[in-house]
Amino acid sequence: MKFLLPSLILLLTMNSIVYSQSRPRELGVHFGVLPTGPLNAITDVAGVKVGHLTKIEGSTIRTGVTAILPHGGNLFQEKVPAAIFVGNGFGKLAGVTQVQELGNIESPIILTNTLSVAAGIEGVVKYSMAQSRNEQLQSVNAVVGETNDGYLNEIRGMHLSTEDVIQAIQDAKSGPVQEGNFGAGTGTVCFGWKGGIGTASRKLPESLGGYTVGVLVQTNFGGNLQIGGVAVGEKLGKYPFRDALEKSDGSCMIVVATDAPVLERNLERMAQRAMMGLAKTGGIASNGSGDYVIAFSTAEGLRIPHSSQPLSLQKAEFLGNEDMTSLFLAVIEATEEAIINSLFAAESMTGKDGRVVEALPKAQVLEWIHNK
């Protein structure tokens, strides 16, 4: 027996490494019927870039910034169609009214913590003013969302600077997106477990247009966790009914990108469906939760120039209402998977006042899912 014990320990250790480094889909958890993009990330939508600035210092600072760029050009000069849906408005989302009024986004999208929204705005403004062709810029609508990471992070210290925000924007790139304890997800908590950044995508078949939908989430909310049809929250005893009501406050920022030629009205309809994806994970958009969805289209034919000739007619080709159903499904599936991806990627963290938030016990969860 003494010769088997080290092997058993090694096996358990290797399993832990596999679970911590693998996404749920790779471990046999399935979400919906549509195929993913190559990276199963928001960056599968061509042109979209994501950057993180993660700040972990001492025993109390656990926070960060995540920047999402709809395209790599000058967003102020080449705006993108966009919409915002408010699932529950207990939060702080800068720039929301102009997006709702004009139907476009003209800046990088910033996610951070509640008390760093001002730094996010200033960072976007300074970044935009420094771009070529923006020498006459005197106003820009910075879109900055947040969740409150104050359980693990010493949030009152306002440790994120304007320079941190600009760095996250400048570091934004296409390709794989870091999930879990990175950027704006560094200090977040989801369903009582460590939350963070998550992302996923869906690729429609050519018969439905071949379009891609990508989603990125910052998870910091509660409810009764459901994964792959299993009531995980109940099984783990984490959220009996009373706790689900009393401890479910928090927030979730959801960013939806698509290359489908969709204008702002139907982008809002897509944004609404993201809340259905959140609900499939057991989220309940509680009274104290700030749940916002920002949706945009990268279709080049729909770009909105900052300057145009007076009374010039705008011409664009875009999808009609009858073509939206498959895109709705793509949003729901990608949102659900992105949220669960954030939980699988996140690692246990100790923060302010010695508080500890454990990572989701993935081995146990997978056993239930595979044996249901």
C-alpha positions in Angstrom: 0.0 0.0 0.0 2.9 2.4 0.8 3.9 2.1 -2.9 0.5 3.1 -4.2 -0.1 6.1 -2.0 2.4 8.4 -3.8 0.8 7.4 -7.1 -2.6 8.2 -5.8 -1.4 11.6 -4.6 0.2 12.3 -8.0 -3.1 11.3 -9.8 -5.1 13.6 -7.6 -2.7 16.4 -8.1 -2.7 15.9 -11.9 -6.5 15.9 -11.9 -6.5 19.1 -10.0 -4.2 20.7 -12.6 -6.3 19.4 -15.5 -9.5 20.8 -13.9 -7.9 24.2 -13.1 -6.5 24.6 -16.6 -9.4 23.2 -18.7 -12.6 24.9 -19.7 -15.9 23.1 -18.9 -16.5 22.3 -22.6 -13.2 20.5 -22.7 -14.2 18.5 -19.6 -17.5 17.2 -21.2 -19.9 20.0 -20.2 -22.1 21.0 -23.1 -24.1 24.2 -23.6 -26.8 24.3 -26.3 -26.6 23.1 -29.9 -24.7 25.8 -31.9 -21.0 25.3 -32.6 -18.4 27.7 -31.1 -15.9 29.8 -32.9 -12.3 28.7 -33.0 -11.4 30.2 -29.7 -14.8 30.1 -28.1 -14.2 33.7 -27.1 -15.5 37.2 -27.9 -12.4 37.7 -30.1 -13.8 35.2 -32.6 -15.7 38.2 -33.8 -13.1 39.6 -36.3 -11.6 42.9 -35.2 -12.6 42.7 -31.5 -9.7 43.1 -29.0 -9.6 42.6 -25.3 -7.0 43.9 -22.8 -6.6 43.3 -19.0 -4.8 45.3 -16.3 -4.6 43.1 -13.1 -3.7 44.7 -9.8 -2.8 42.4 -7.0 -0.7 44.1 -4.3 -0.1 43.2 -0.7 -2.9 41.6 1.2 -5.7 44.0 0.3 -5.6 45.1 -3.3 -7.5 42.7 -5.6 -8.9 44.6 -8.6 -8.3 45.5 -12.2 -9.5 46.8 -15.6 -10.7 45.0 -18.7 -11.0 46.9 -22.0 -13.0 45.7 -25.0 -12.4 47.4 -28.4 -15.0 46.8 -31.1 -12.3 47.3 -33.7 -8.7 48.3 -33.8 -9.2 51.7 -35.5 -10.3 55.0 -34.3 -13.6 54.4 -32.6 -14.5 58.0 -32.3 -14.1 58.5 -36.0 -15.7 55.2 -36.9 -18.5 54.5 -34.5 -20.3 51.1 -34.3 -24.0 50.4 -34.0 -24.8 49.5 -30.4 -27.4 49.1 -27.7 -27.6 48.7 -24.0 -30.2 46.7 -22.0 -30.6 47.1 -18.3 -31.6 43.8 -16.7 -31.5 45.4 -13.2 -30.2 48.9 -12.7 -28.6 48.8 -9.3 -25.2 49.8 -10.7 -23.1 52.5 -12.4 -22.8 52.4 -16.1 -21.3 55.6 -17.6 -22.4 56.5 -21.1 -25.6 54.6 -21.2 -28.0 57.4 -22.2 -26.0 58.5 -25.2 -25.8 54.9 -26.5 -29.5 54.6 -26.0 -30.2 57.9 -27.7 -27.9 57.7 -30.7 -27.5 53.9 -31.1 -23.7 53.8 -31.3 -20.5 53.4 -29.3 -17.5 55.7 -30.0 -15.0 54.5 -27.4 -13.4 51.4 -25.9 -15.7 49.7 -23.4 -14.2 49.6 -20.0 -15.1 47.2 -17.1 -13.7 47.8 -13.6 -14.8 48.2 -10.0 -17.5 50.5 -8.7 -15.3 53.2 -7.3 -13.0 53.2 -10.3 -15.6 54.2 -12.9 -14.3 57.8 -12.8 -10.8 56.6 -13.5 -12.3 54.6 -16.4 -13.9 57.6 -17.9 -10.8 59.7 -17.6 -8.7 57.0 -19.1 -11.0 56.7 -22.1 -11.1 60.5 -22.6 -7.3 60.8 -22.5 -6.8 57.8 -24.8 -9.3 59.2 -27.3 -7.9 62.7 -27.3 -4.4 61.3 -28.0 -5.5 59.4 -31.1 -4.7 60.8 -34.6 -7.6 62.7 -36.2 -9.0 63.5 -32.8 -7.1 66.8 -32.3 -10.4 68.8 -32.2 -12.2 66.4 -29.9 -14.0 68.2 -27.1 -16.4 65.4 -26.0 -16.4 61.7 -26.1 -19.0 59.3 -24.6 -16.9 56.9 -22.5 -18.8 53.6 -21.8 -17.6 52.3 -18.4 -19.3 49.5 -16.4 -18.5 48.0 -13.0 -19.1 45.4 -10.4 -18.3 45.8 -6.7 -15.2 43.8 -5.7 -15.2 45.3 -2.2 -15.4 41.9 -0.4 -11.9 40.9 -1.5 -10.5 44.3 -2.6 -9.9 47.4 -0.5 -12.1 49.3 -2.8 -12.2 52.6 -0.9 -8.5 53.0 -1.7 -9.4 53.6 -5.4 -6.2 51.9 -6.4 -6.7 52.0 -10.2 -5.3 55.0 -12.0 -6.1 56.7 -15.3 -2.8 55.2 -16.6 -3.9 51.7 -15.6 -7.0 52.2 -17.8 -5.0 53.4 -20.7 -2.6 50.5 -20.3 -5.5 48.0 -20.5 -6.7 49.7 -23.7 -3.2 49.7 -25.3 -2.7 46.0 -24.3 -5.9 44.9 -26.0 -5.4 42.3 -28.6 -7.1 39.6 -30.6 -6.7 35.9 -29.9 -7.3 34.0 -26.7 -8.7 35.9 -23.8 -7.5 35.3 -20.2 -10.4 34.2 -17.9 -10.9 34.0 -14.2 -8.9 36.2 -11.9 -7.8 38.8 -14.5 -8.6 42.4 -15.2 -12.0 43.5 -13.9 -12.6 39.9 -12.7 -9.7 39.9 -10.3 -11.7 40.4 -7.0 -15.2 39.3 -8.0 -17.4 36.6 -6.4 -20.1 34.6 -8.2 -22.7 32.3 -6.6 -20.5 32.4 -3.4 -17.5 31.0 -5.3 -14.7 32.9 -7.0 -16.0 34.7 -10.1 -14.1 36.6 -12.7 -13.9 37.1 -16.5 -15.5 34.6 -18.8 -16.0 34.5 -22.5 -17.6 32.3 -25.2 -18.8 32.4 -28.8 -21.1 30.8 -31.3 -20.8 30.4 -35.1 -24.0 30.2 -37.1 -24.1 27.7 -40.0 -23.8 29.2 -43.5 -27.5 28.5 -44.0 -28.2 31.0 -41.3 -25.7 33.6 -42.5 -22.5 32.2 -41.0 -22.3 35.0 -38.5 -20.4 34.9 -35.2 -21.6 36.1 -31.8 -19.1 36.5 -29.0 -19.8 37.3 -25.3 -17.6 38.5 -22.5 -18.8 38.6 -18.8 -17.6 40.1 -15.5 -19.3 37.9 -13.0 -20.0 39.1 -9.5 -23.6 38.0 -8.7 -25.6 35.4 -6.9 -28.5 33.1 -7.0 -28.8 29.3 -7.2 -26.0 28.0 -9.5 -27.1 25.6 -12.3 -24.6 23.9 -14.6 -25.4 21.4 -17.3 -28.9 20.8 -15.9 -27.5 20.1 -12.4 -28.6 22.2 -9.4 -25.1 22.7 -8.2 -25.9 25.4 -5.7 -28.4 23.1 -3.9 -26.1 20.1 -4.0 -23.2 22.0 -2.5 -25.4 23.4 0.2 -24.1 26.8 -0.8 -27.4 28.5 -1.3 -30.4 27.1 0.5 -33.5 29.2 -0.3 -33.0 31.7 2.5 -29.4 32.4 1.5 -30.4 32.7 -2.1 -32.6 35.6 -1.2 -30.3 37.3 1.4 -26.9 36.9 -0.2 -27.5 37.1 -3.9 -26.7 40.8 -4.5 -23.9 41.7 -6.8 -23.6 42.5 -10.5 -22.9 41.1 -13.9 -21.6 43.1 -16.9 -22.2 41.4 -20.2 -20.7 42.5 -23.5 -22.1 41.0 -26.7 -20.3 41.4 -30.1 -21.4 40.2 -33.5 -20.2 40.6 -37.1 -23.8 40.3 -38.2 -25.1 43.5 -39.9 -27.6 44.4 -37.1 -28.7 47.9 -36.3 -29.3 49.3 -32.8 -32.9 48.2 -32.4 -32.2 44.5 -33.0 -29.0 44.8 -31.1 -31.1 45.7 -28.1 -33.2 42.6 -28.7 -30.0 40.6 -28.7 -28.9 42.2 -25.5 -32.2 41.3 -23.9 -31.6 37.6 -24.6 -28.3 37.7 -22.7 -30.3 37.9 -19.5 -31.9 34.6 -20.5 -28.4 33.1 -20.6 -27.7 34.5 -17.1 -31.0 33.0 -15.9 -30.0 29.6 -17.2 -27.0 29.6 -14.8 -29.3 30.3 -11.8 -28.8 34.1 -11.6 -31.8 36.0 -10.4 -31.0 39.7 -11.0 -31.7 40.5 -7.4 -32.7 43.9 -6.0 -29.1 44.9 -5.3 -27.6 43.6 -8.6 -26.4 45.8 -11.5 -27.0 43.6 -14.6 -26.2 45.4 -17.8 -25.7 44.1 -21.4 -23.8 46.1 -24.0 -24.2 44.9 -27.5 -22.5 46.1 -30.7 -22.0 45.1 -34.4 -18.6 45.2 -36.0 -20.1 45.0 -39.6 -18.0 47.5 -41.6 -20.9 48.5 -43.8 -22.7 49.9 -40.7 -19.9 52.0 -39.3 -21.0 55.6 -38.5 -18.5 58.3 -39.5 -18.0 61.1 -37.0 -18.4 63.7 -39.8 -20.7 63.6 -42.8 -22.1 66.1 -45.2 -25.3 67.9 -44.1 -28.5 66.2 -45.3 -26.6 63.3 -46.9 -28.6 60.1 -46.9 -27.2 57.1 -45.1 -27.2 53.8 -46.9 -26.8 50.5 -45.2 -27.7 46.8 -45.6 -28.8 45.1 -42.4 -30.7 42.1 -41.3 -34.5 42.2 -40.7 -36.5 41.0 -37.8 -37.2 37.6 -39.3 -33.5 36.8 -39.4 -32.8 37.4 -35.7 -33.9 34.2 -34.1 -30.7 32.3 -34.6 -28.7 35.2 -33.3 -30.9 35.3 -30.2 -30.1 31.6 -29.6 -26.4 32.3 -30.1 -26.4 35.1 -27.5 -28.3 32.9 -24.9 -25.9 29.9 -25.3 -22.7 32.0 -25.4 -23.7 34.0 -22.3 -24.5 30.9 -20.3 -21.2 29.3 -21.2 -19.2 32.5 -20.6 -20.5 32.7 -17.1 -19.7 29.1 -16.3 -16.3 29.5 -18.0 -15.6 32.4 -15.5 -16.3 30.1 -12.6 -14.1 27.2 -13.9 -11.2 29.5 -14.7 -11.2 31.4 -11.4 -8.9 30.3 -8.6 -9.3 30.6 -4.8 -8.3 34.0 -3.5 -7.5 35.6 -0.1 -8.0 39.3 0.1 -9.0 42.2 2.4 -9.3 41.3 6.1 -8.0 37.8 5.4 -11.2 36.9 3.6 -11.1 33.8 1.5 -13.3 33.0 -1.5 -12.8 29.4 -2.7 -12.8 28.3 -6.3 -15.7 26.2 -7.5 -15.1 22.5 -6.5 -14.9 21.5 -10.2 -14.2 17.8 -9.6 -17.3 17.3 -7.6 -19.4 19.4 -10.0 -18.2 17.3 -13.0 -19.0 14.1 -11.3 -22.6 15.2 -10.8 -22.9 16.4 -14.4 -21.5 13.2 -15.9 -23.6 11.0 -13.7 -26.9 12.7 -13.9 
